[in-house]
């Protein structure tokens, strides 16, 4: 079976930007081999990426799937798999609960968790910050915000990790884990319905009941997807922030001298690199033209967010981290209807982390050359394997 990586190159997961630059500057709408050897188009320039992400003729909903089917397991069909108006109907119950203003109430919890986990990292010898910090903080925060009892954290963490990285696992084991996770999230929702608390999951459950047009399966899937995305997505972005801070000491030094720069630093890192170089594959529902290329009905389209974020037509010196960049917008969280639902929560975590890390670990250095850092996963979702760091220089 031929996968897109074969044409993007075997080194793409570790170093995607040179490949994307070649595509963007050579042929901005490029045909590649997609899954099951079906061809797909890769869109790379910023203006075209924006156009594609807004075009209703590019669908995320799988073929032959009834979005109204009543009985589904969590993660079988997620919010990503819906087009408007179904996507809008489900998303609207949680959007008001995830605004920056609403999430600001949780900042003290995020700060306390960040400081506690940073203080617990061993200072003697190199330590893997992906395992000892980046993978721990988002899980702890989502559990606190969702009001999940600490007694169940260990098993939940293991199960979620198994769903995020399924490589080498038998299909039967994956299915069993999906069933377990579905039951866990359903039970948590049931508890909130009977005895709501002052937590985000209770608020989402109440909002769903008030809306009256979101099914139980859709609610379970929404909450499960939020949990998975909030943990793994944030963990990978913390890792990328760490790489930026550790490989660009002047960048880190400016934030250390002025913590108010942390939000700007986060936005620049989100533009500079990402664990998800592409948005989820879309499918053309009719023939149309994009950037002079005819997209045929049924064709797959991969929108290259990482390529757009380094498009020199939009950003000066795009490969450089620049805290003074006048244009701070980016596609790190996508664009349009499917703009990342948890963007405000991710920003809160990252801004707190960056400010705290540069202050508490001023002598931190990579324990290996940056070129030797390795990534697992796929062309759609890269995962930093480890990040060995000496915190004392």
C-alpha positions as MATLAB code, in Angstrom:
seq = 'XXXXXXXXXXXXXXXXXXXXXXXXXXXXXXXXXXXXXXXXXXXXXXXXXXXXXXXXXXXXXXXXXXXXXXXXXXXXXXXXXXXXXXXXXXXXXXXXXXXXXXXXXXXXXXXXXXXXXXXXXXXXXXXXXXXXXXXXXXXXXXXXXXXXXXXXXXXXXXXXXXXXXXXXXXXXXXXXXXXXXXXXXXXXXXXXXXXXXXXXXXXXXXXXXXXXXXXXXXXXXXXXXXXXXXXXXXXXXXXXXXXXXXXXXXXXXXXXXXXXXXXXXXXXXXXXXXXXXXXXXXXXXXXXXXXXXXXXXXXXXXXXXXXXXXXXXXXXXXXXXXXXXXXXXXXXXXXXXXXXXXXXXXXXXXXXXXXXXXXXXXXXXXXXXXXXXXXXXXXXXXXXXXXXXXXXX';
ca = [
       0.000    0.000    0.000;
       1.502    3.318   -1.053;
       1.224    6.128    1.463;
       1.775    9.884    0.944;
       5.018    9.644    2.918;
       6.561    7.734    0.031;
       6.263   10.813   -2.175;
       6.826   13.387    0.557;
      10.004   11.514    1.465;
      11.014    9.198    4.282;
      12.466   12.084    6.317;
       9.268   14.137    6.190;
       8.140   13.399    9.756;
      11.460   14.604   11.171;
      11.957   17.526    8.785;
       8.738   18.513    6.998;
       9.572   22.125    6.182;
      12.146   21.603    3.396;
       9.721   19.267    1.603;
       6.797   21.667    2.017;
       8.925   24.601    0.862;
       9.830   22.742   -2.324;
       6.164   22.019   -3.026;
       5.015   25.543   -2.177;
       7.618   27.272   -4.339;
       7.408   24.748   -7.176;
       3.821   23.614   -7.630;
       1.464   25.052   -4.990;
      -1.327   22.549   -5.725;
       0.467   19.227   -6.109;
      -0.813   15.717   -6.789;
       0.498   12.990   -4.459;
      -0.434    9.376   -3.736;
      -3.024    9.229   -0.950;
      -4.105    6.359    1.320;
      -4.925    3.142   -0.566;
      -2.962    4.600   -3.493;
      -5.675    7.143   -4.324;
      -4.298   10.437   -5.488;
      -4.802   13.585   -3.440;
      -3.951   17.252   -3.873;
      -1.610   19.103   -1.497;
      -2.314   22.842   -1.135;
       0.627   24.835    0.233;
       0.400   28.628   -0.272;
      -1.217   30.740    2.444;
      -3.900   32.399    0.307;
      -4.876   29.062   -1.265;
      -4.891   27.339    2.133;
      -7.276   29.976    3.465;
      -9.520   29.589    0.410;
      -9.569   25.798    0.707;
     -10.385   25.810    4.416;
     -13.392   28.060    3.750;
     -14.695   26.233    0.671;
     -17.913   24.270    1.408;
     -17.183   22.050   -1.594;
     -14.404   20.398    0.416;
     -16.074   18.017    2.845;
     -14.765   16.311    5.966;
     -17.767   14.029    6.359;
     -16.954   10.439    5.338;
     -18.870    9.029    2.410;
     -21.933    6.888    3.142;
     -22.043    7.994    6.806;
     -25.362    9.069    8.280;
     -24.601   11.871   10.774;
     -27.994   11.286   12.402;
     -27.360    7.623   13.303;
     -28.329    7.319   16.953;
     -25.916    4.728   18.334;
     -22.201    5.268   18.032;
     -19.170    4.708   20.183;
     -16.998    7.659   21.219;
     -14.294    8.322   18.630;
     -16.097    6.366   15.874;
     -17.381    9.667   14.493;
     -15.928   12.861   15.943;
     -16.634   16.550   15.499;
     -13.969   16.604   12.776;
     -16.117   14.246   10.699;
     -19.111   16.594   10.448;
     -19.794   19.364    7.946;
     -22.109   22.291    8.686;
     -24.914   22.411    9.671;
     -24.362   19.272   11.807;
     -20.910   20.465   12.859;
     -22.348   23.843   13.872;
     -25.201   22.246   15.796;
     -22.862   20.181   17.981;
     -20.066   22.716   18.335;
     -22.334   25.546   19.496;
     -23.026   23.904   22.879;
     -19.383   24.133   23.932;
     -18.028   27.221   22.133;
     -19.304   29.724   24.768;
     -17.636   27.656   27.495;
     -14.168   27.848   25.926;
     -13.724   31.585   25.390;
     -10.568   33.218   26.786;
     -12.686   35.132   29.287;
     -14.437   31.992   30.545;
     -11.188   30.018   30.757;
      -9.392   32.773   32.669;
     -10.988   31.439   35.852;
      -8.805   28.337   35.506;
      -5.499   30.228   35.178;
      -4.558   29.770   38.881;
      -4.980   25.983   38.484;
      -2.862   25.958   35.341;
      -0.147   28.039   37.013;
      -0.104   25.847   40.127;
       0.098   22.629   38.122;
       2.855   24.014   35.888;
       4.997   25.174   38.810;
       4.518   21.926   40.703;
       5.493   19.733   37.755;
       8.481   21.906   36.845;
       9.712   21.775   40.446;
       9.454   17.969   40.436;
      11.764   17.488   37.445;
      15.177   16.092   38.523;
      17.961   18.639   38.193;
      20.799   16.095   38.047;
      21.614   14.615   34.657;
      19.627   14.759   31.417;
      15.874   14.242   31.707;
      13.287   13.532   29.006;
      10.932   16.513   29.224;
       8.339   14.858   26.994;
       7.858   12.072   29.548;
       8.502   14.018   32.743;
       6.621   17.214   31.900;
       5.022   17.761   28.471;
       3.034   14.553   28.647;
       1.918   15.166   32.239;
       0.767   18.782   32.353;
      -2.082   18.707   29.764;
      -3.458   15.465   31.216;
      -3.506   16.895   34.711;
      -5.150   20.125   33.551;
      -7.932   18.461   31.551;
      -8.670   16.144   34.493;
      -8.904   19.126   36.855;
     -11.052   21.160   34.473;
     -13.352   18.201   33.758;
     -13.544   17.303   37.455;
     -12.249   13.743   36.985;
     -11.411   12.102   40.313;
      -7.693   11.549   40.876;
      -8.232    7.885   41.768;
      -8.903    7.099   38.117;
      -6.052    9.070   36.584;
      -3.573    6.237   36.146;
      -5.793    3.947   34.110;
      -7.262    6.839   32.121;
      -3.799    8.139   31.229;
      -2.676    4.712   30.019;
      -5.809    4.204   27.953;
      -5.631    7.631   26.324;
      -1.951    7.146   25.500;
      -2.827    3.842   23.841;
      -5.451    5.560   21.680;
      -3.100    8.345   20.635;
      -0.279    6.000   19.597;
      -1.740    2.777   18.187;
       1.393    1.642   16.350;
       2.123   -2.049   16.786;
      -1.062   -2.718   18.750;
      -3.419   -5.492   17.610;
      -6.783   -4.309   16.312;
      -8.550   -6.256   19.060;
      -6.588   -4.347   21.718;
      -7.433   -1.005   20.091;
     -11.126   -1.928   19.940;
     -11.113   -2.947   23.607;
      -9.514    0.367   24.556;
     -12.060    2.294   22.491;
     -14.873    0.440   24.262;
     -13.315    1.207   27.661;
     -12.879    4.895   26.859;
     -16.438    5.146   25.554;
     -17.736    3.652   28.800;
     -15.537    5.906   30.939;
     -16.680    9.133   29.274;
     -20.325    8.020   29.291;
     -20.140    7.261   33.020;
     -18.589   10.668   33.759;
     -21.382   12.393   31.831;
     -24.042   10.342   33.620;
     -22.593   11.424   36.965;
     -22.755   15.096   35.942;
     -26.377   14.691   34.909;
     -27.272   13.296   38.313;
     -24.995   15.458   40.429;
     -23.524   18.410   38.490;
     -20.511   20.213   39.865;
     -18.540   23.368   39.182;
     -16.460   21.811   36.436;
     -16.272   22.122   32.665;
     -17.744   18.688   31.945;
     -20.801   19.531   34.057;
     -21.193   22.782   32.118;
     -20.953   20.973   28.758;
     -23.484   18.348   29.895;
     -25.903   21.051   31.026;
     -25.453   22.998   27.788;
     -26.233   19.869   25.791;
     -29.424   19.259   27.762;
     -30.472   22.876   27.297;
     -29.873   22.740   23.543;
     -31.980   19.611   23.222;
     -30.714   18.726   19.728;
     -27.482   16.872   20.535;
     -27.764   13.105   20.959;
     -26.140   11.156   23.769;
     -23.673    9.562   21.329;
     -22.742   12.983   19.953;
     -22.191   14.375   23.447;
     -19.998   11.444   24.476;
     -17.999   11.725   21.261;
     -17.590   15.495   21.678;
     -16.263   15.171   25.239;
     -14.004   12.238   24.367;
     -12.537   14.124   21.419;
     -11.936   17.200   23.571;
     -10.066   15.102   26.120;
      -7.830   13.354   23.585;
      -7.079   16.547   21.664;
      -6.455   18.617   24.797;
      -3.921   16.119   26.089;
      -1.912   14.982   23.085;
      -2.166   18.157   21.034;
      -1.030   20.341   23.934;
       1.752   17.904   24.881;
       3.216   18.083   21.390;
       2.974   21.876   21.305;
       4.740   22.095   24.670;
       7.483   19.958   23.137;
       7.753   22.273   20.140;
       7.848   25.324   22.436;
      10.664   23.662   24.356;
      12.603   23.031   21.145;
      12.197   26.695   20.206;
      13.283   27.979   23.620;
      16.261   25.603   23.810;
      17.565   26.152   20.285;
      17.007   29.924   20.193;
      18.537   31.261   23.449;
      18.046   34.927   22.468;
      14.343   34.226   21.930;
      14.094   32.635   25.386;
      16.151   35.396   27.015;
      13.767   38.116   25.830;
      10.776   36.291   27.317;
      12.698   35.732   30.560;
      13.445   39.442   30.757;
       9.853   40.388   29.931;
       7.271   37.685   30.812;
       4.581   39.810   29.151;
       6.068   38.607   25.859;
       4.976   35.017   26.557;
       1.706   35.268   24.550;
       3.546   36.752   21.566;
       6.213   34.034   21.856;
       3.553   31.332   21.826;
       1.891   32.724   18.696;
       5.235   32.879   16.909;
       6.090   29.286   17.832;
       2.638   28.138   16.692;
       3.414   29.718   13.323;
       6.970   28.384   13.199;
       6.252   24.703   13.727;
       3.441   22.240   14.396;
       2.870   18.577   15.141;
       0.088   18.576   12.500;
       1.524   19.774    9.169;
      -1.797   19.135    7.402;
      -5.435   19.653    8.224;
      -7.569   16.508    8.106;
      -8.055   15.198    4.576;
     -11.009   16.769    2.785;
     -12.990   15.378   -0.169;
     -14.305   17.399   -3.111;
     -18.078   17.107   -3.446;
     -18.036   18.528   -7.012;
     -15.605   19.653   -9.676;
     -14.091   23.100   -9.101;
     -10.906   25.068   -9.666;
      -8.380   25.984   -6.971;
      -5.368   28.165   -7.784;
      -5.636   27.268  -11.467;
      -5.903   23.514  -10.815;
      -9.056   21.523  -11.494;
     -10.126   19.495   -8.462;
     -12.472   16.678   -9.486;
     -15.403   15.378   -7.495;
     -14.213   12.697   -5.080;
     -10.584   13.905   -5.013;
      -8.869   14.149   -1.642;
      -7.331   17.481   -0.650;
      -4.611   17.911    1.974;
      -4.300   21.496    3.201;
      -0.725   22.126    4.324;
      -1.013   24.386    7.379;
       2.726   24.199    8.071;
       3.566   25.307    4.529;
       1.181   28.261    4.744;
       2.704   29.295    8.073;
       6.094   29.723    6.400;
       4.905   31.253    3.149;
       7.282   34.140    2.295;
       4.386   35.867    0.510;
       2.829   36.341    3.934;
       5.796   36.477    6.334;
       9.249   38.051    6.054;
      12.059   35.570    6.856;
       9.473   32.897    7.691;
      11.955   30.256    8.905;
      13.132   32.574   11.692;
      11.546   32.977   15.124;
      10.832   36.682   15.503;
       9.167   38.232   18.540;
       8.811   41.520   16.661;
       6.977   40.049   13.681;
       4.171   42.494   12.768;
       1.959   39.775   11.281;
       1.267   37.391   14.166;
      -1.676   35.500   12.667;
      -1.175   31.888   11.564;
      -2.896   28.619   10.690;
      -1.583   26.725   13.718;
      -5.137   26.084   14.917;
      -6.626   25.800   11.436;
      -9.140   28.237   10.011;
     -12.855   28.486    9.281;
     -15.603   26.219   10.611;
     -13.121   23.670   11.956;
     -10.881   26.151   13.768;
      -9.544   24.287   16.797;
     -12.211   24.175   19.484;
      -9.624   24.081   22.261;
      -7.409   26.890   20.933;
      -8.040   29.202   23.913;
      -7.265   26.458   26.427;
      -4.095   25.511   24.540;
      -2.988   29.142   24.467;
      -3.583   29.466   28.209;
      -1.473   26.384   28.962;
       1.315   27.363   26.579;
       1.527   30.980   27.728;
       1.746   29.931   31.384;
       4.263   27.202   30.592;
       6.580   29.413   28.517;
       6.675   32.152   31.160;
       7.277   29.666   33.981;
       9.879   27.577   32.158;
      12.193   30.418   31.135;
      12.025   31.726   34.710;
      12.546   28.455   36.598;
      14.984   26.755   34.198;
      17.320   29.503   32.918;
      20.244   27.110   32.439;
      18.374   24.442   30.471;
      20.100   23.092   27.350;
      19.419   20.233   24.971;
      21.375   17.110   25.920;
      21.718   16.104   22.251;
      22.086   18.128   19.040;
      18.743   19.434   17.802;
      19.275   17.612   14.494;
      19.162   14.297   16.383;
      15.676   14.826   17.812;
      13.352   12.248   16.311;
       9.629   12.199   15.637;
       7.228    9.295   15.444;
       3.749    9.165   13.964;
       2.714   10.051   10.433;
       2.704   12.895    7.953;
      -0.637   13.997    9.468;
       0.435   13.952   13.112;
       4.080   14.037   14.161;
       4.912   13.158   17.755;
       8.221   14.156   19.356;
       9.634   10.858   20.613;
      11.710   12.308   23.443;
      13.396   15.527   24.465;
      16.542   14.967   26.560;
      17.422   18.154   28.405;
      19.913   19.167   31.074;
      18.255   21.724   33.324;
      21.514   22.894   34.872;
      23.460   23.513   31.681;
];
